[in-house]
Each structure stands twice: as C-alpha cells, then as structure tokens.
Amino acid sequence: MMTQTSETTPPYTGKREAIVEAAAIVFARYGFARTSMADLAQAVGMSRTALYPLFRNKRDVFDAVIRHAIAKTIAAIRQELDQHETLDAKLRFALVDWIVRGYEFVHAMPDARDLFDFSVPAVQEAYTAMEALLADIMAAHVNRPDIDVRLLARIKTATFRSLKEIAVDTDDLRRMIDLEITLIVASLR
C-alpha cells in the first residue's frame, strides 16, 4: 500500500487558490520575468494591495503555483494508480502523465518553461515529490533487499528530467520513456 506524502497535501482553498490558479495562467503565458504583481492581481480581479497580505512577492506566488500544480498532479496519479495492476503499467501511467504532459505544455507555451526550471527550489521539491511517488510504486511491487528503491527512484527521476531536454518531439520522448520503464522493470525482476 502506498503512503501519501506531505507533498501531496490538498491544494490551497478560497482566495489563495483563486490567485494561484489565475497566476498559473499568467506565468504560463508570459513567464516569470515578464509577469508583475500587478498582472497577477489583475488576473484574479483584485488590487495589488489586497494581494500582498496573501503573498509577499511574485516569487512566493510563483512557488505556490508550482507546489499547487505538483500536489494536484501527484494526487491525481495516486488516485488512479489502483486501476493499473503491474509495475510496468503503473510506471507507464505515472511517468507518461507527468513527463509528457509537462513537455507538451512547454512546447505549446514556451514561456511556461519557467515553471519547470530546475534551479527554482519549488521545482526541485516537485521532483522530490515525484521521486517519492516512484519509490512508492516500485516498493509495492519489488521485494529485493539488494536494491534501494528510493535511490533508484532518484536516479530515474533525474534521467526522466534529462529526457525532456534531448527529445526531438513527443513521440521520441514516449519511446525513451518506454525504454526506461522496460529497463526498470527488468532490473527489478
């Protein structure tokens, strides 16, 4: 049975959630650098002065957007994992949803790349949350004391992050993901 980590706590509620959801659209459209607190306040229909008590600055809003997105993504993946029986199927479902969706989003909206910038601490937290999810998936299907599934999940998360950078297109990315999953499953048998 998989345990839910703190990274998958429910998303914001009320006014903060409305701001985060509106800000996600603005950051995706214009990127971090070109977005101002005035833009964010306007997107949610409030004044900048009303925004500041909820978020100290643009970076706080940006980080909240990333944390909110990963919490929703991981919660959705966890909710549907039981519909997949095998390790292969669970990994394929989780990874294709996480990696391909992000890849296609950035290619459709190039300024959204900021939301996936690994130098941003909130993005690093997102990858750590994904590592935990992958480790949980593997641990539920593997009984090999000689393999540290947490370390394997960390290595593979870094690999999957790199695949997005070298993929020629979505089909190429999917082929690379498929091969990685095949290798993971074979190595855990």
C-alpha positions as CSV (number, residue, x, y, z in Angstrom):
1,M,0.0,0.0,0.0
2,M,1.3,3.4,-0.9
3,T,1.6,6.2,1.6
4,Q,0.6,9.7,0.8
5,T,3.5,12.2,1.4
6,S,3.3,15.7,2.6
7,E,4.0,16.9,-0.9
8,T,0.5,15.8,-1.9
9,T,-1.5,17.7,0.7
10,P,-4.7,19.2,-0.6
11,P,-4.3,22.4,-2.7
12,Y,-5.0,25.9,-1.4
13,T,-8.6,26.8,-0.7
14,G,-10.5,30.1,-1.1
15,K,-8.9,33.3,-2.2
16,R,-5.3,31.9,-2.2
17,E,-6.4,29.0,-4.5
18,A,-8.1,31.5,-6.9
19,I,-4.9,33.6,-7.0
20,V,-2.7,30.5,-7.6
21,E,-4.9,29.2,-10.4
22,A,-5.1,32.6,-12.1
23,A,-1.3,33.1,-11.6
24,A,-0.6,29.8,-13.3
25,I,-2.2,31.0,-16.5
26,V,-0.3,34.3,-16.3
27,F,3.1,32.7,-15.6
28,A,2.5,30.1,-18.4
29,R,1.6,32.9,-20.9
30,Y,4.4,35.4,-20.0
31,G,7.0,33.6,-17.9
32,F,8.3,34.7,-14.6
33,A,10.4,37.7,-15.6
34,R,7.7,39.4,-17.7
35,T,5.0,38.9,-15.0
36,S,4.4,41.6,-12.4
37,M,2.4,41.6,-9.2
38,A,0.0,44.0,-10.9
39,D,-0.5,41.4,-13.7
40,L,-1.3,38.7,-11.1
41,A,-3.7,41.0,-9.2
42,Q,-5.5,42.0,-12.4
43,A,-5.8,38.3,-13.4
44,V,-7.6,37.5,-10.2
45,G,-9.6,40.7,-10.1
46,M,-8.1,42.3,-7.0
47,S,-5.7,45.1,-6.2
48,R,-2.0,44.7,-5.6
49,T,-2.5,45.9,-2.0
50,A,-5.1,43.1,-1.5
51,L,-2.6,40.6,-2.9
52,Y,0.4,41.4,-0.7
53,P,-1.1,40.2,2.6
54,L,-1.6,36.8,1.0
55,F,1.8,36.6,-0.9
56,R,4.9,38.7,0.0
57,N,6.1,38.9,-3.6
58,K,6.0,37.5,-7.1
59,R,8.4,34.6,-6.2
60,D,6.0,33.5,-3.4
61,V,3.1,33.3,-5.9
62,F,5.3,31.5,-8.4
63,D,6.4,28.9,-5.9
64,A,2.8,28.4,-4.8
65,V,1.8,27.8,-8.4
66,I,4.4,25.1,-8.8
67,R,3.6,23.5,-5.4
68,H,-0.1,23.6,-6.2
69,A,0.4,22.0,-9.7
70,I,2.6,19.2,-8.4
71,A,0.2,18.4,-5.5
72,K,-2.7,18.2,-7.9
73,T,-0.7,16.1,-10.4
74,I,0.5,13.6,-7.8
75,A,-2.9,13.4,-6.1
76,A,-4.5,12.6,-9.5
77,I,-1.9,10.0,-10.3
78,R,-2.2,8.3,-6.9
79,Q,-6.0,8.3,-7.2
80,E,-5.8,6.3,-10.5
81,L,-2.8,4.1,-9.8
82,D,-5.0,1.2,-8.4
83,Q,-6.6,0.9,-11.9
84,H,-3.2,-0.4,-13.1
85,E,-2.1,-3.8,-11.8
86,T,1.5,-4.3,-12.9
87,L,4.6,-2.3,-12.1
88,D,5.1,-1.7,-15.8
89,A,1.5,-0.3,-16.2
90,K,1.8,1.9,-13.0
91,L,5.1,3.4,-14.0
92,R,3.9,4.0,-17.6
93,F,0.8,5.7,-16.3
94,A,2.6,7.9,-13.8
95,L,5.5,8.8,-16.0
96,V,3.7,9.5,-19.2
97,D,1.2,11.6,-17.3
98,W,3.9,13.6,-15.5
99,I,6.6,13.9,-18.2
100,V,4.7,14.0,-21.5
101,R,2.1,16.4,-20.2
102,G,4.7,18.9,-19.0
103,Y,6.8,18.5,-22.2
104,E,3.7,19.2,-24.4
105,F,2.7,22.1,-22.2
106,V,6.1,23.8,-22.6
107,H,6.1,23.3,-26.3
108,A,2.7,24.8,-26.6
109,M,3.6,27.7,-24.4
110,P,7.3,28.3,-24.5
111,D,7.2,31.0,-21.7
112,A,5.9,28.3,-19.4
113,R,9.4,26.8,-19.3
114,D,10.0,28.9,-16.2
115,L,7.5,26.7,-14.4
116,F,9.9,23.7,-14.9
117,D,13.2,25.4,-14.3
118,F,15.2,23.1,-12.0
119,S,17.1,26.0,-10.4
120,V,13.9,27.0,-8.7
121,P,13.6,25.4,-5.3
122,A,9.8,24.7,-5.7
123,V,10.6,22.8,-8.9
124,Q,13.2,20.8,-7.0
125,E,10.6,20.0,-4.4
126,A,8.3,18.8,-7.2
127,Y,10.9,16.4,-8.5
128,T,11.5,15.2,-4.9
129,A,7.7,14.5,-4.6
130,M,7.8,12.6,-7.9
131,E,10.8,10.6,-6.6
132,A,8.8,9.6,-3.6
133,L,5.8,8.6,-5.8
134,L,8.1,6.4,-8.0
135,A,9.7,4.9,-4.9
136,D,6.3,4.0,-3.5
137,I,5.2,2.4,-6.8
138,M,8.4,0.3,-7.1
139,A,8.4,-0.6,-3.4
140,A,4.9,-2.0,-3.6
141,H,6.0,-4.4,-6.5
142,V,9.5,-5.3,-5.6
143,N,10.9,-7.4,-2.8
144,R,14.6,-7.2,-3.5
145,P,16.6,-6.1,-0.5
146,D,19.7,-5.5,-2.7
147,I,18.0,-2.6,-4.5
148,D,17.4,0.7,-2.7
149,V,14.1,1.8,-4.5
150,R,14.5,5.3,-3.1
151,L,17.9,5.7,-4.7
152,L,16.7,4.1,-7.9
153,A,13.7,6.5,-8.0
154,R,16.1,9.4,-7.5
155,I,18.3,8.3,-10.4
156,K,15.4,7.6,-12.7
157,T,13.8,11.0,-11.9
158,A,17.0,12.7,-12.9
159,T,17.0,10.6,-16.1
160,F,13.5,11.4,-17.0
161,R,14.2,15.1,-16.4
162,S,17.0,14.9,-18.9
163,L,14.9,13.1,-21.5
164,K,12.7,16.1,-21.8
165,E,15.8,18.1,-22.8
166,I,17.0,15.7,-25.5
167,A,13.7,14.6,-27.0
168,V,13.2,15.6,-30.6
169,D,9.4,15.5,-30.2
170,T,6.6,13.9,-28.1
171,D,6.9,10.5,-30.0
172,D,10.6,10.4,-29.3
173,L,10.1,11.3,-25.7
174,R,7.5,8.5,-25.4
175,R,9.9,6.0,-26.9
176,M,12.6,6.9,-24.5
177,I,10.2,6.7,-21.5
178,D,9.1,3.3,-22.7
179,L,12.6,2.0,-22.9
180,E,13.5,3.4,-19.5
181,I,10.4,1.7,-18.0
182,T,11.3,-1.6,-19.7
183,L,14.8,-1.3,-18.2
184,I,13.5,-0.5,-14.7
185,V,11.1,-3.4,-14.7
186,A,13.7,-5.8,-16.0
187,S,16.2,-4.7,-13.4
188,L,13.7,-5.3,-10.6
189,R,12.8,-8.8,-11.5
